[in-house]
Amino acid sequence: MRVRLSSALRPRWRYVTFKVWSERAEALDFEGMKDLVVRALLSVLGPTGTGRIGPWLVRSYRDLNAGILRVRRGQEEEVRAALSLYRRDPELGRVFIEVLGTSGTIKGAERYLSRIPKWDRERVGNREFVLYENGEVDVVEDGRIVAFTSFERPLPEGNRG
């Protein structure tokens, strides 16, 4: 017979929504996203700090390069800081993990995904351009982002191909 814990004894969880921006223009699958989050938390918080927060990757959105991470209530600020401080990854190069928000439910955490700008890819010659709806452009060569700009600030003459 299984014993059911009362709601007062069960752990409380919070859900942190985040977006991964990396130097390499590749989308992360669920395993890749999980490995990145574990490396980020371990490098900043160490094994005991990571164990204390009880992280669990709930969802991964490959098309947005975003995810939802479950953590213990009261540990959200440590997780936000740890993810934001992680800057260099052995597999992705320079990386920035943007924390979009924290919620008490998965449904609430999914609402933060609407803050991510939509994008489209276009290939011209040997270069690939990532065009964002907010007017920004990333220039990709050999799978790495080599320049970024906005429609209002065109690329300098030296970077044009």
C-alpha positions in Angstrom: 0.0 0.0 0.0 1.3 3.4 -1.0 1.4 6.1 1.6 0.1 9.5 0.5 1.8 12.6 2.0 -0.3 15.5 3.1 0.0 18.7 1.1 1.9 20.3 4.0 4.7 17.7 3.8 5.1 17.7 0.0 7.8 19.9 -1.5 6.7 23.1 -3.2 8.1 23.9 -6.7 8.7 26.9 -8.9 9.2 26.9 -12.6 11.9 29.0 -14.2 11.5 29.8 -18.0 14.8 30.5 -19.8 16.1 31.1 -23.3 19.6 30.0 -24.5 21.5 32.4 -26.8 24.8 30.9 -28.0 27.6 31.7 -30.4 26.8 28.6 -32.4 23.6 28.9 -34.3 22.2 25.4 -33.5 19.0 24.4 -31.8 19.4 22.2 -28.6 17.3 19.1 -28.2 16.0 18.0 -24.8 19.2 16.1 -23.8 21.4 19.0 -25.0 19.4 21.5 -23.0 19.4 19.3 -19.9 23.2 18.9 -20.1 23.7 22.7 -20.6 21.6 23.5 -17.5 23.4 20.9 -15.4 26.8 22.3 -16.5 25.7 25.8 -15.8 24.3 25.0 -12.3 27.3 22.8 -11.3 29.9 25.4 -12.5 28.3 28.2 -10.5 26.7 26.6 -7.5 28.7 23.4 -7.2 27.3 19.9 -6.4 25.8 20.7 -3.0 24.1 23.9 -4.2 22.8 22.2 -7.2 21.4 19.3 -5.1 19.8 21.7 -2.7 17.7 23.4 -5.4 16.6 20.0 -6.9 16.6 21.1 -10.6 14.5 19.1 -13.1 14.1 20.1 -16.8 10.4 19.9 -17.4 10.1 21.1 -21.0 12.4 22.0 -23.9 11.3 24.0 -26.9 13.8 23.2 -29.7 12.3 25.8 -32.1 12.8 28.6 -29.6 15.9 27.2 -27.9 14.1 27.7 -24.6 13.1 25.5 -21.6 11.3 25.3 -18.3 13.2 24.2 -15.2 11.6 23.0 -12.0 13.3 24.1 -8.8 12.4 24.1 -5.1 10.5 27.1 -3.8 12.8 29.7 -2.2 15.7 28.8 -4.4 14.6 30.7 -7.5 17.0 33.6 -7.1 20.0 31.3 -6.8 18.9 29.5 -10.0 18.3 32.8 -11.8 21.8 34.1 -10.8 23.5 30.8 -11.7 22.0 30.6 -15.1 22.7 34.3 -15.8 26.4 34.0 -14.7 27.2 31.1 -17.0 29.1 32.5 -20.0 31.3 29.9 -21.7 30.2 26.3 -22.5 32.6 23.7 -23.8 30.2 22.6 -26.5 28.5 25.9 -27.4 31.3 28.4 -27.0 30.1 31.8 -25.7 26.6 31.4 -24.3 24.0 33.5 -22.5 21.1 32.0 -20.7 18.3 34.6 -20.4 15.9 34.0 -17.6 12.5 35.1 -18.8 10.5 34.6 -15.6 9.5 32.5 -12.7 6.0 31.0 -12.0 4.2 28.7 -9.6 2.7 26.6 -12.4 3.9 25.2 -15.8 1.1 26.9 -17.5 2.2 30.2 -16.1 5.8 29.6 -17.0 4.7 28.9 -20.6 3.3 32.4 -20.8 6.8 33.8 -20.6 7.7 32.1 -23.9 5.7 34.8 -25.8 8.5 37.3 -24.9 10.9 35.5 -27.2 11.2 37.3 -30.6 10.1 35.2 -33.6 12.8 34.6 -36.2 13.4 33.3 -39.7 16.6 32.1 -41.6 17.6 33.3 -45.0 20.7 32.2 -47.0 22.4 34.6 -49.4 25.5 33.2 -51.0 27.8 31.6 -48.5 26.2 33.5 -45.5 23.1 32.8 -43.5 21.1 35.5 -41.9 18.8 35.1 -38.9 16.1 37.8 -39.1 14.2 38.6 -35.9 10.8 40.3 -35.8 12.1 43.1 -33.6 14.5 44.2 -36.4 17.7 42.5 -35.3 19.9 40.4 -37.6 22.5 37.7 -36.9 25.1 36.9 -39.6 26.1 33.2 -39.5 29.2 31.7 -41.1 30.2 28.1 -40.7 27.6 27.6 -37.9 28.9 30.5 -35.8 27.4 33.9 -35.3 30.0 36.4 -36.6 28.1 39.6 -36.5 24.8 41.0 -35.2 23.0 44.2 -35.8 19.6 45.8 -36.2 17.9 47.2 -39.3 18.5 50.7 -38.0 22.3 50.1 -37.6 23.6 48.4 -40.7 26.7 46.3 -40.7 30.0 48.3 -41.0 31.6 48.2 -44.5 34.3 45.8 -43.3 31.8 43.0 -42.4 29.8 43.1 -45.6 30.4 40.2 -48.0 
